[in-house]
Amino acid sequence: MAEGADQVQAPPYFLCPISLQIMRDPVTLPTGITFERECIEQWLFSTSKFSSSAAPAATCPVTNQSILRTDLTITPNHTLRRLIQSWCASRGVERFPTPRAPLDDAQLSSILRQARLPNSQLSALKMLRSIVSDSDRNKLLVESFPAAIDLLLSAFVSSPPQEEGCDHEAMAILCMLKIPDRTVLESFSDILDSLTSVLRRSRPESPQPRAHAVLLMKSLLRERDIPATKLMSLKQGMFDVVVGVLKDRVSYTATKAALQVIHGACPWGRNAAKAVRAGAVAVLVEALLDEPERKACEMMMVVLEELCSGCEKGLEELIGHAAGIAVVGQRMLRVSPLATESAVRLFRSITSTRQGKAEVVEEMMQFGVVSKLIKLLLHDGEVVIRESAKEMAREMLRKHARVWRSSPCITPQLRALYPPSA
């Protein structure tokens, strides 16, 4: 609402039905109802229904009438806007400026033409980035232009950028858009290879391009229709640079995206082994030592379990890491039920392997893992995890009862709580 308007009673037809604020840029729908442009565009264009090809695009929030895609015309109400501006001026309310005209096909085509010229590509991409971030309506319009998506991809896929920074601007824009499924399917490998190259050559002091690149990787791997053969043939270089993003702690957003990339790739072929070869296990262990965010810790535990269950080398690296057993035990019961289940499955795998079995079992006692396994079974209502994980805990306690009950590290109180069936 304009400054001062909260002390002056505004006519009700000056107020947007959605925000109940004085309208700065009133627009009218085909239903005859007038809204603030920003509010109604967010209502209409942020819904997934509108982006589909289904006939009913959305509904009018006042009349509840369906608005067909073909009928969706938002008409600026210049008369009402001038009336509101005049009323604000006469009442001593701050007069707001005439709003900027919304993006249209002709303006977008002009920007795209500029972006194809060597000397104006960077400035045109920066302008496009500002426009896309301005509203959901603009995003949808750019997405509906196949030439726009092709141009953005070509800025870093088909050839080196014409100006330094063009590839970074293009990636930033694509992170805000939905790349068409057909484009993803046709260019999946080329896009991934180019993003890998961007990550490889990006400087550590420039975190944003690395974050945008790994975010795009995440969105590509989320595409459900990617053939399994392509997912199983992901290149080692991709895992090397993604693990590098994890290691360098580029940003919280980039860390989450990198974890989701590895998580999405692990079930296919030998991708878990590729991630382990890239050093993911050691990086995750060291990240878990001081990661303050619970959600990030949960994702790290899940990915660590996937790497160790899907690759024997991963389990060996976890056991061989000086902080491996300790950090998994530390996060158990402290992060989330999902992280605790991952920890239980990790310890079951660890105790089932032949590498350093006796030392590992003793180490679990020293780092408090045994006490947590017991608490997991005793405090049934406090720790909500699946019965299969509890059964794994019981199995471990039974299997190693002789070592753990006789250990000097176990307290009399803990020994008394040890399951009698073990």
N, C-alpha and C positions, 0 to 999 in steps of 0.2 A: 504494500500500500504506500502511496506517496506520503512524504513527510508532512505531518499536520492533519492528515485525513482522519486519524483516529480521534481527534478532538472535534471534528465536524461530522454531522450526520449526513452521509452520502445517500442520494436516491438509490433505492434497491436495484434499479435497472442499470446502475453503474457498476454493480458488483458481479464478479464472476461466480456462477453457481457452484463451481468446484472449490475455489480457494476462498470465496467470500471477501475478496479484496477488490479495490477499485481497479478496473481493467486499464492497462496501458496500451494494449494492442488487441482491441476486440475483433473477433472474427465470428462469422455466422455459419452454422452447419446447414445442410439441406433440410434438416428438421425445423429450421426457423429459430433455433435457440442460439444465443450469442455467448461466447466464452472468451476468457483470456487465451491468446494464441498458445503460449507456452503450456498452460494447463491442459487444454484439449488435445494438443499434439502429443503430449506425454500419455494421455489417456488412450488415444487412438493408435499411435505408432509404436508404443513400447510393448504392445501385446503381441504374442507370438501368432495370434489368429490373423492379424493383418498381414504378416509377412508370408503367409501361406497363400495358395492359389484358391482357397475356398471362397465361395461367393460372399457370405456375410463377413464383412471386414471387422465390424465392431458394433457397439450400440451407443446411442446418445445417452449420456449419463442422466439427463433430465426426463426425457420422454420414454426412454428404454426402447426406442424404435431401432430396428436393424438398419445399418447403413452399408449398402453394397459397395464393393470395391470400385465399381464403374461409376457410382454416383457420388463418391467422396470428393466433394469440392469445398474447400474452406475459403470463404469470401471475406476479405477485409471489410470491416464496417467503419468506413472513414467518417461518416456522419456522426456516429456515436463517439468515435475517438475525439473528433474536434469539439463535440459538445462537452465531453469529460474534461478536455484540456481547458476549455473556456471556463467551465465551472470551477476547476481547481484554481485558475488564475484569479477569479473574482472572489474566492473564499480565502485567499492567502495561502492556499496549499501549493507546495512545490510543483511547478509545471514540468512534467516529464517530456523528453524529446520525442519527436516523431520516430516510430520504430523503423528499423532497417527492413527493407523488402526481403521476403524469404527467398531461399535458393530455388531457382527454376531450371528447367532443362537447358535453356539457352545459356544461362550463366555457367552451369556446370560444363557444358560443351566447350565454352570459351576457356575455362580454366584448364581443361584437359588438353586443349590445343597448345596452350602456353607450356604445359608440362612436357610436351614432346620436343620443345625447342631447347637446344643445348644451353643457351645463356639465361633461360628463365625457368628451367625445370625446378630448381630448389625453391625459388620464391613461390612458384605455383603450388608445389607440394605443401609448403608451409601454410598457404592460404587454404588449401583443401583440408588440411588437418584441423585448422581453426573452425572451418565450416562444419566438418563432421562432428566435432566435439560440441558444437553449439546446440544441437537438438536431435532427437530420435527421428524426426521427419527427414532431416538432412541425411542421416545415416541410411535410411531406407531408400532415399532417392539415389544416392551414390551406389548402393548395392544393386539397384535395378539397372544400372548402366554397365553392361558387360565390358565396355571399353575402359571404364574406370578401374575395374579389378585387374584387367589385363595390363594396363599401364603401371599400376602399383607393383604388380608381380615382376614386370620386366625391369623395374628399377634396381632389382637385386638378383633376379634369377637368370635372365638370358645374357646379360652383358654387364661389365663394370659400370657403375653410375657415372653419368655425364659430369656431375659436380659432386665434390666431397660432401657427404651428409645426405644425399638424395636417398640412398638405400635405407638410412635410419629413419628418415621422415616417412618413407613408404611403409616400412614395417610398423611404425607407430599408428599410421592410419588403418592398416589392415587389422591391427589388434582390436580396433573399435568396430570392425565390420564382420559380417558373416560371409566367408568366401563360399561361392556356390559349390554345391556337392560335385557337380560335373567337372569343374575346374580342379578341385582337389583330387578327384579320381584320375584325371588325365595327366596332371603334373605333380603328383605326390612325391615321387623320387627326386625330381628336379628341384622342387621347392625345399625339400629336406636337405639336399646337398648344398644348396645356396645358403640356407640358414646356418648350416654347419660351418661354411666358409666365413660367414659374417661373424659368428662366435669365435672362430679361430683367429681372425685378424683384429677383432675389437680390442681396444686398449683397456686395461683394468680401471683406469681413471674415468672411463666413460661407461657407467653401469647401465644407463637406460637402453642403449642399443642391444646389449646382451639380454636384458630383461625382456624386451620386445621380441627378440628372436626366439627365446625359449618359450614364451607365451604362444607364439605362432606354432611352434612344434607341438605344444600341448593340444592346441585346437585341431591340428591336422590328425593327430593320433586318436582323437575322440571320434572321428568320422567312422560310422559303423560299417559302411560299405567298402572299406579298403580291403582288397583281396588279401587273404592270409599269406600268400606267397610274398607279397611286398612287405608285410609286417615281419615275416621271418627272415627277410634279407636286409634288415636295417644295418647300416655300416658301422664298423667299430669307431670310426672318426666321430660319428654323432654322439656316441656314448662318452667319448673322451671329453668333448667340449661341454656336454651337459653336466658331467661330474665336476668339471672345472667351475661351472657356475655354482654348484653346491659348495665346493671347497672355498671359493672366494667370498661366499656370503654376499653376493651382489645386492640383493634386497630380499625382504620377506616375500614379496610377490614372486620374484624370480626363483627363490628357493622352493616355494610351493609348486610352481610350474615345473621345475626340474624334477621334483619328486614324482609329480603326476606323469611326466614323460617316461620315467623309468618304470613306474607302476603299470602304465598302459602297455609298455613294450615287453615286460618280463614274461607274460604267459606264452609268448610266441617264439618258437624255435630255440635258438641258443642265445637269446638276447640277455638273459640273466648272466650268462657266462661273459658276455661282452661288457656288461656293466661292471662285473667283478674285475675283469681285466683292466678296466679303466680306473680302478682304485676306489670304487664306490663304497665298499665295506669299511675301509679305514676312514674315509671321509665322513660317513654316517656316524661311526663310533665317536669320532672327535667332535662332531657337531652336537651329538646328544649330551656330551659332557657339560655344555654350558648354554644350550638352547632354552630361552625362557618361555617361549610360546608353547602352550599345551597342544594346540592343533598341529603345529609343525612337528613336535615330538611324536605325536601319534602317527603321523604320516611317515616319519623316519623309521619308527619301529615296524610298521607294516611293510615298508619297502625292504628293510634289513631282513625281515623274516622271509620275504619272497626271494631275495638274493641267496639266502642260505639254504632254503628248501629246494630251490631250483638249480643249485650249482654246488657241488661238493667243495670246490675250491673256495667258494664264499664262506662256507662253514669253517674250513681250515683257517682262513684269514681272520675270522671272528675269534676263534679259539686262540690263535697265535698273537692277537693284539693284546698288549699289556692291559688295556682298559676294557676289553671286550666283555668279559663276564661281568665285571663290576658295573658298567654303564647299563647293561640290559637289566641287571638286578636292581639298580638304583631307580630306573624308570618304572619298574613293576609296581602296581598298586598306587602309583602317584600321578599318572597322567589321565588315563581313561580306561574303561573296560576293554575297548578294542586293543589298546596298547598292551594291557595286561595279558590278553589272550595271545597276542603275538609273542610276548616274552615267554609265556609258558610253552608255546610251540617251539620257540628257539631253544629253550633249555632241554626240551625233550629230544630235539635233534642233536644237541651238543652231547647229552649223556648217552646217546645211542651210537656215537661215532667211536672209532678205535683210537683216534689221535689223542694221546695224553689223557686217557679216560680217568685214571685214578687221580691225577693232579687236578683235573677239571672238577671232579666231584668234590674234592677237598676245597677247591677254590670257591665253589658255590656255597659251602658252609661258611667260609671265612668272610664272604661278602654279604651275608645275610639272606641269601636266596632261599635257603631251607626254611627259615622262619617265615618268610613271605608265602611260601607254598602252604605251610601249615595254617597261617592266618586266612589264606584264600579259602580253605575248606571249613574253618571254624566259623568265620564271620560270614555266614551264608547270605544274610540279608543286606549286608553293607557293600559287598562286591558282586555286582550283577554281571556275570559272564556266563557263557554257554556251558552246558553240562559236559560237553566233550572236552573243554579245557580243564574243568575240574577233575575229570577222570584222568587226564594226562598228569595232573599234579599228584593224584593218589598213586598212580602207577610209578612215578618217579620216587615218591616217598617209600613205597613198598620195596622197589628194586634196590635202593641204596640205604635201606634201613640199618644194616649192619655197620656201615661206615659212618653214617651221620649220627646214629644214637651213641656210638662209642667215641665220637670226636670230642676232644677237650674244648673245642670251640662252642659246643652246645651247652646252654645253661640248664640247671636243674628244672627251672620253670618250663623251658621249651621242651625238655625231654619228657616232662609230664604231659604236655599237650600233644605229643607225637601221636598220630592216629594208632589206636591199639591194633587195628587190622594189618598194619604194616609189618 
